[in-house]
């Protein structure tokens, strides 16, 4: 075997390739440890069409400070993406390397729809996320509605909030609170303090939808709310008192609780001068 020149050449070539490979890998490892490739520049910018109005440098620093590991070659971009997405108000993060020692982080920010249950916020897509509720307000700086529901019901509550806002438009009222109970009953509070007890809805509750046709809960919530909205102006005009609570769970009507009658304004007295 050792007298076979062809075999000896093959072994020599293989050893040469292994030696060169080890040399190259060793050189790359040495080069990769040079200080010039230590991550020193991290730039953060909004995604196209986005504005970062709630994500702040301080909130990002609190999450990522001391946790960015590796250098330009060894940094784990997937771990870094998850790290930035753990910051308050960050909906999505995209991370890429910037030669020779930088990272570029592109962020999308959550757009809030309302406060959710006790300590979360619901975004405009109906997804709950965790952030400081005190920082949540609409584009005009007004407080957001208080929303609530069982786990997994965010998209359903978002849809019902939009629908209810449309149904109430004829009387110029908007919901400031909307809750879906564990039994799938809907309750809303309006911007004038009026409470609407709407009960369960066959359109959103499959259990109610399969009940008997003569059940009082078979009437869709939309029908009950719109019937009340049509009747409300005449009711308040005739009784001269505001409605503060409306029970809309009846199939052919509703029950009301009235507030006190408005106090008549006292006529101003004028004294004649001598």
Buried (B, 14 or more C-beta within 10 A) or exposed (E): EEEEEEEEEEEEEEEEEEEEEEEEEEEEEEEEEEEEBEBEEBEBEBBEEBEBEBBBEEBBEEBBEEEBEBBBEEBEEEEBBEBBBEBBBBBBBBBEBEEBBBBBBBBBBBBBBBBBBEEBBBBEEBBBBEBEBEBBEEEEEEEBBBBBBBEEBBEBBBEBBEBBBEBBEEBEBBBBBBBBEEEBBBBBBBEBEBBBBBBBBBBBBEEBBEBEEEEEBBBBBBBBBBBBBEBBEEBBEEEEBBBBBBBBBBEEEBEBEBBEEEEEEEEEEEEEEE
